[in-house]
Amino acid sequence: MRPLIAITMGDPSGIGPEITVRALARPEVHQAALPLVIGDAGCLEAAISLLGSPLRVRAIGSPAQAREEPGLIQLIDLGLMPSSSHRWGRVSKETGEAAFQYVLTGIGYAMRREIGGVATGPISKEALHLAGHPYAGHTEILAEFTGTRDFAMMLASGRLRVIHVTTHVSMRQAADLIKKERVLRTILLARQALEEIGIRDGRIAVAGFNCHASENGLFGNEEKEQIIPAIQAARKRGVRAEGPFPPDSVFIKALAGQYDIVVAMYHDQGHIPMKLSGFRIDPVTGRFTSMSGINTTIGLPIVRTSVDHGTAFDIAGRGIANEESMVEAILLAARMALARNPS
């Protein structure tokens, strides 16, 4: 049985509408899920026209009305962005509000079990803030509106999986947040993440915070005072956690298959190797030839996955955005939804 997966369109002025249309033209998406878009009809139709796609939009009133019909995009049309006000590549409070409402609608459906999960398109933090929603990103919105306290961001691209102890904070703040309890909580969420994708008793590598994992205290004390005690506490709970490993080599070990997931201490420590692994640009055209990678929030009461890239306002409306990450996000959401509700 295919789960019903809602796709929030992302910022209407970014590449979200375009990659949504491209993804819904892919047969593997429909083989794995019954997709339902939450967004605005005018923006989707603009993307369809831009791409010369044969797909058409069918607006419905609720997830219960969704059905598979070749050539149609099933849409919950919130009507927040009239065609007359839609502009590609423009940051505004109107688009920030629209993107925010798409996400809230998806959360509501998922919390009421009307859908199996949500795959979110890219949003603009600047537009969100202009609209009066000062969140750092999707993860914080999802945590607040699902009432979740313990959560973490996991990225995945092929064999490489990364989960973060800290995300959208300054480096100075990140150093202050590296505490035993927080690191332990993230290690436990790493185990949960692996179990949700079918990996039992997974091998977890924990990165150090400092270069060389501090080299026995030469370059900092976070490893000795916070990270090592967290790893020891996790092992006492039966978790196969090892480390802390030097951050410049631990991801290579994971790519080689020695570990199933890496616990990264801060945002860029995890994001840089992920994007080096999954993203490719043609040096001649400057276009992305690969944008492999997804983002999922672990610890929520609902399934949520996302693309692992931003709104790309600079190329929005040019018809060249790559849908690979969106396809992967939908497929993973379907996989996780089935794992939670196999019947």
C-alpha positions in Angstrom: 0.0 0.0 0.0 1.3 3.4 -1.0 1.3 6.0 1.8 -0.3 9.5 1.2 2.6 11.9 1.3 2.1 15.7 1.3 4.6 17.9 -0.4 4.8 21.5 0.8 5.7 23.7 -2.2 8.3 25.8 -0.4 8.7 29.5 -1.0 6.5 30.4 -4.0 9.2 32.6 -5.5 12.0 30.0 -5.2 12.6 26.8 -7.1 10.1 24.8 -4.9 7.2 24.9 -7.4 9.5 23.9 -10.3 11.1 20.9 -8.5 7.7 19.8 -7.2 6.4 19.7 -10.8 9.5 17.9 -12.1 9.4 15.4 -9.2 5.7 14.6 -9.8 6.6 13.8 -13.4 8.8 11.0 -12.2 7.2 7.5 -12.3 9.2 6.2 -9.2 7.4 8.8 -7.1 4.0 7.5 -8.0 5.2 3.9 -7.5 6.2 4.6 -3.9 3.6 7.2 -2.8 0.3 8.9 -3.4 1.6 12.5 -3.6 -0.4 15.5 -2.6 0.9 19.1 -2.9 0.1 21.8 -0.4 0.6 25.2 -2.0 -1.0 27.6 -4.5 -2.5 26.7 -7.9 -1.2 29.8 -9.6 2.4 29.1 -8.7 2.2 25.5 -9.7 0.6 26.4 -13.0 3.4 29.0 -13.6 6.0 26.2 -13.0 4.1 23.9 -15.4 4.1 26.6 -18.1 7.7 27.4 -17.5 8.7 23.7 -17.9 6.3 22.9 -20.8 5.0 20.1 -18.7 1.9 18.1 -19.7 0.8 17.9 -16.0 -2.4 19.6 -14.9 -3.5 20.8 -11.4 -6.5 19.3 -9.7 -7.5 21.2 -6.6 -9.1 19.2 -3.8 -10.5 20.1 -0.4 -8.9 17.5 1.9 -6.4 14.7 1.8 -9.3 12.2 1.9 -10.2 13.3 -1.7 -6.8 12.5 -3.1 -6.7 9.8 -5.8 -4.2 8.7 -8.4 -5.0 10.0 -11.8 -2.4 10.1 -14.6 -1.3 13.6 -15.6 -2.8 15.3 -12.6 -1.2 17.0 -9.6 -3.4 16.7 -6.5 -3.3 20.1 -4.7 -4.6 21.5 -1.5 -4.8 25.1 -2.8 -4.4 27.6 0.0 -4.9 30.6 -2.3 -2.3 32.7 -0.7 -0.4 33.8 -3.8 -2.6 35.0 -6.6 -1.0 34.7 -10.1 -0.9 38.5 -10.4 1.4 38.9 -7.4 3.7 35.9 -8.1 7.3 36.8 -9.1 10.2 34.4 -9.4 13.3 35.1 -7.3 11.8 37.8 -5.1 12.1 37.7 -1.3 9.0 39.1 0.4 6.8 38.8 3.5 4.0 37.5 1.3 6.0 34.5 0.1 7.3 34.0 3.6 3.8 33.9 5.0 2.6 31.5 2.3 5.5 29.1 2.8 4.9 29.1 6.6 1.2 28.3 6.1 2.0 25.5 3.7 4.1 23.9 6.4 1.6 24.4 9.2 -1.1 22.8 7.0 1.1 19.8 6.4 1.9 19.5 10.1 -1.8 19.6 10.9 -2.7 16.9 8.5 0.1 14.7 9.7 -0.7 15.1 13.4 -4.3 14.1 12.6 -3.1 11.1 10.7 -4.8 12.3 7.5 -1.5 11.7 5.7 1.5 9.4 6.2 4.2 12.1 6.1 5.4 15.4 4.8 8.2 16.2 2.3 9.0 19.9 2.5 10.2 22.2 -0.3 12.8 24.9 0.4 11.9 28.0 2.4 13.6 31.3 2.8 14.6 32.3 6.4 14.7 35.9 5.3 11.2 35.8 3.9 9.9 34.0 7.0 11.4 36.7 9.3 9.8 39.4 7.1 6.5 37.7 7.6 7.0 37.9 11.4 8.0 34.2 12.0 11.5 34.4 13.5 12.4 30.7 13.1 15.8 29.4 12.1 14.2 26.9 9.7 11.8 24.1 9.1 13.1 22.0 12.0 12.3 24.6 14.7 8.8 25.2 13.2 8.1 21.4 13.2 9.4 21.0 16.8 7.2 23.8 18.1 4.0 22.9 16.4 4.3 19.2 17.2 5.3 19.8 20.8 8.6 18.1 20.4 11.5 18.8 22.8 14.1 16.2 21.7 14.8 16.3 18.0 17.7 16.5 15.6 18.3 17.0 11.9 19.6 14.0 9.9 21.0 14.4 6.3 21.5 11.5 4.0 23.1 11.0 0.6 23.7 7.5 -0.6 25.8 5.7 2.1 26.6 8.8 4.1 24.2 9.8 6.9 24.8 12.7 9.3 22.9 13.9 12.4 23.7 17.2 14.1 24.1 18.1 17.8 23.7 21.8 16.9 22.5 23.5 13.8 21.4 27.1 13.1 23.6 28.9 15.7 26.9 30.8 15.6 30.1 28.9 16.2 30.5 30.6 19.5 27.0 29.4 20.6 27.8 25.9 19.2 30.7 25.7 21.6 28.5 26.6 24.5 25.9 24.0 23.5 28.3 21.0 23.3 27.2 19.4 26.6 27.1 15.8 27.6 23.3 15.6 27.8 22.9 17.2 24.4 25.5 15.0 22.7 24.0 11.8 24.4 20.5 12.8 23.3 21.7 13.2 19.7 23.5 9.8 19.8 20.2 8.2 20.9 18.4 10.0 18.1 20.9 8.7 15.7 20.1 5.1 16.8 16.4 5.9 16.3 17.0 7.4 12.8 18.7 4.2 11.7 15.9 2.1 13.1 13.3 4.1 11.2 15.0 3.3 7.9 15.4 -0.4 8.8 19.0 -0.5 10.2 19.1 -2.3 13.6 22.1 -2.2 15.9 23.7 0.4 13.6 27.3 1.6 14.0 27.5 5.3 15.1 30.6 7.4 14.7 30.8 10.5 16.8 32.9 13.4 15.5 35.0 15.6 17.7 34.3 19.3 18.0 37.9 20.6 17.8 40.5 19.9 15.1 42.1 16.5 15.6 39.3 15.8 18.2 41.4 18.1 20.5 44.3 15.6 20.5 44.1 14.8 24.2 43.3 18.3 25.2 45.8 20.2 23.2 43.2 22.1 21.3 40.2 22.3 23.6 38.4 20.4 26.4 35.0 19.7 24.8 36.0 16.1 23.9 37.3 15.1 27.3 34.7 16.9 29.4 31.5 16.5 27.3 31.7 14.2 24.2 33.6 11.2 25.6 31.3 11.0 28.7 28.3 11.1 26.3 29.7 8.3 24.2 30.4 6.2 27.3 26.8 6.8 28.6 25.4 5.7 25.2 27.4 2.5 25.2 26.1 1.7 28.6 22.6 1.8 27.0 23.7 -0.7 24.4 24.4 1.8 21.6 27.2 1.0 19.2 28.8 4.4 19.4 32.5 5.1 18.9 34.7 8.2 18.9 35.3 11.1 19.1 37.0 10.9 15.8 38.9 13.8 14.1 36.3 15.6 12.0 38.5 15.7 8.9 38.5 11.9 8.6 35.4 10.5 10.2 33.2 11.1 7.1 35.6 9.2 4.9 35.2 6.2 7.2 31.4 6.5 7.0 31.6 6.7 3.2 33.7 3.6 3.2 30.9 1.7 5.1 32.6 1.5 8.4 29.8 3.4 10.1 26.1 3.8 9.4 25.8 7.4 10.6 28.0 10.2 11.9 27.1 12.5 14.8 28.3 16.0 13.8 28.8 18.7 16.4 27.7 21.7 14.3 25.9 22.7 11.1 28.8 23.0 8.6 30.8 20.2 10.0 28.0 17.9 8.8 26.7 19.8 5.8 29.9 20.3 3.9 30.8 16.6 3.5 27.1 15.9 2.7 27.1 18.4 -0.2 30.5 17.4 -1.4 29.1 13.9 -1.6 25.8 14.6 -3.3 26.1 17.8 -5.3 27.8 18.2 -8.7 28.0 21.3 -11.0 28.9 21.2 -14.7 32.0 23.5 -14.9 31.0 24.7 -18.4 27.3 25.5 -17.9 27.4 26.2 -14.2 24.2 24.0 -13.8 23.8 21.4 -11.1 24.0 18.0 -12.6 23.3 16.3 -9.3 21.6 17.5 -6.1 21.4 14.2 -4.2 20.7 14.4 -0.5 17.7 14.7 1.8 17.0 16.2 5.3 14.8 14.5 7.8 13.9 15.5 11.4 14.3 12.7 13.9 12.3 12.6 17.1 9.0 14.1 15.8 5.7 12.3 16.2 5.2 12.6 12.4 7.3 11.7 9.4 9.0 14.7 7.8 11.7 14.8 5.1 13.0 17.7 3.0 15.3 18.7 0.2 18.8 19.4 1.2 19.2 22.7 -0.6 17.8 26.2 -0.5 15.3 28.3 -2.5 17.9 29.1 -5.2 16.3 32.5 -6.0 19.1 33.2 -8.4 17.9 30.5 -10.8 14.2 30.4 -10.0 12.0 30.9 -13.1 14.7 29.8 -15.5 13.6 26.2 -15.8 16.9 24.6 -14.8 16.4 23.5 -11.2 17.3 19.9 -10.4 14.5 17.9 -8.7 16.7 15.0 -7.5 16.7 15.9 -3.9 12.9 16.4 -3.9 12.4 13.0 -5.4 14.6 11.4 -2.8 12.8 13.3 0.0 9.4 11.9 -1.2 10.7 8.4 -1.5 12.3 8.5 2.0 9.0 9.9 3.5 7.1 7.0 1.9 9.6 4.5 3.3 9.5 5.9 6.8 5.7 6.2 6.7 5.5 2.5 5.8 8.0 1.6 8.5 5.8 3.3 11.1 2.5 1.9 9.8 3.3 -1.3 7.9 -0.3 -2.3 7.6 
